[in-house]
Amino acid sequence: MNPPVQFLTRLAKAFTNLALYREGHPSRESALDDAIEALDVLLETDPEPDFSFLDGDIIYQDRPLSELRNLPLIKHLARRRIQRIEISAGLTRQEFRTFLQEASNQLNRPADSLSAGPIRFPHISFGRLDTGEEGEEQVTPFELKAEVEKVDFIREEASMKGRISTALARAVVQTLSTAMRYSRNIMVPLLSLKDVDQYSTIHSMNTSMLAMAMGEYFRLPKQQVRIIGEAALLHDMGKVTIPLDILNKPEAPTEQEWEVIKQHPVEGARILLRSPENLELAVIAAYEHHIRWNCKGYPLLHYKRRPHRIAQITQICDTFDAMRTQRPFQGSVSTAEILSTLSAGAGTDYQPDLVRAFISMMGEWSSQIKEIDVGSESTPSTMRELL
C-alpha cells in the first residue's frame, strides 16, 4: 500500500475510533498511533502533503487516488466543509490529536454552526477548498499536461496496434471530470493549441470536456457524464489512419485527400470495436459524429436515420472546438460567430434542442469556461477568459 493511501486509510480508522471509544481507550490510542506512523512514512517522501476531497474522489498531487474512490469518509468530510487537508513536516502527536478532535467536532456539528473558513494549526489545517483571491473561483489545480501525454499514448497505440487501452482512456476522462468539478461551480478548462501536431489530442480532450459540460448542464448522473466524456474523447480515433502529410497539411485538403479524411469515422469505429471492454457508445460517436441531423454528411447511410444522441452531442462540441482553434489553413472564429453558426444549423446540421441547450450553457456558464495554455514542467499552465 503506497504511503498516501495507507495514511488516509488509517486516518479514516482514527476518526471512526474517536467516535466509538472514550478518551484514553486503547483502541482509540492505537488508531492514533497507526495514523501518525503512516503520516511519518508519507512525510519522508512528501514533506508538505495535501489532500482534497471532491465528489467521491481523493486528490493527491493533482491526481485522484483510485484505490480510495468512494471511501465513505470522503463524502462525509466534504458535506461537513472539510474538503481539504494540508500538512507540513514537524507535526507532533499532540497537534495531530487536537486536529482529529477538532475535525471530529466539525463532523458532528449542526449544519448551521459549521466553520466557514479553514481551521489552522501550526503544521496542519483543514476546511473548504481555496477558491482564489477576491472571490474568484480557482479553475483547476491540474496541469493536465500528463493527460495530454496519456492521450498521445492512446493515439500512438491505436496507430500501431489498431486498438486502444480502455482503462487509460477512462483514467483520462476521470481526471478531466474531476478537474471540472474541483471548484464550487463546474469549470470547463479548454486547452489551447500550441503545436499543430497536437491538434488531434488537444481537440479530443476539449471535445470531451465540452460534452461532459453538457451532461452536467443536463444534471445527468456522474457516471453518465463520464460515459459521454469517454465517447467524445475517442470520437476522432480514426484519424490515426490518415497520413500526417494530409492531416497536418498547411492548406485545405484536395478532393482526393478529402476522400481519405472522410474514412476516419469508419476506421475509428473499427479501432474501438477491437479494443477491450464495452465501448458501444464511443463506437457510435466515432462512426456517426459527421452524420448531420438531416441524415446528410458521412459516412453515407444506406437507410436514412437520425444520428444517435451521443453522436449529436459530440458533433456540436466537436464543431465548437474545431472552429475556435487557430490552424494553418483555418483561422480561429469568435465564440459569438460559432454560436451563430450552430444556431443557423439547428434543424438541418444539428439537433435543435441540443443546440439551444449548448448555447444556453455557454451563456450561463461563460465565466466558468477558461482557456488553458498547457505549459512545460518549468512553465506552469496559464488561464484566460474564453468568452
Secondary structure, 3 states (H helix, E strand, C coil): CCHHHHHHHHHHHHHHHHHHCCCCCHHHHHHHHHHHHHHHHHHHHCCCCEEEEECCEEEECCEECHHHCCCHHHHHHHHCCCCEEEECCCCCHHHHHHHHHHHHHHHHCCHHHCCCCCEECCCEEEECCCCCHHHCCCCCCCCCHHHHHHHHHHHHHHHHHCCCCHHHHHHHHHHHHHHHCCCCCCCEEEECCCCHHHHHHHHHHHHHHHHHHHHHHCCCCHHHHHHHHHHHHCCCHHHHHCCHHHHCCCCCCCHHHHHHHCCHHHHHHHHHHHCCCCCHHHHHHHHHCCECCCCCECCCCCCCCCCCHHHHHHHHHHHHHHHHCCECCECCCCHHHHHHHHHHHECCCECHHHHHHHHHHHHHCHHHEEEEECCCCCCCCEEEECC
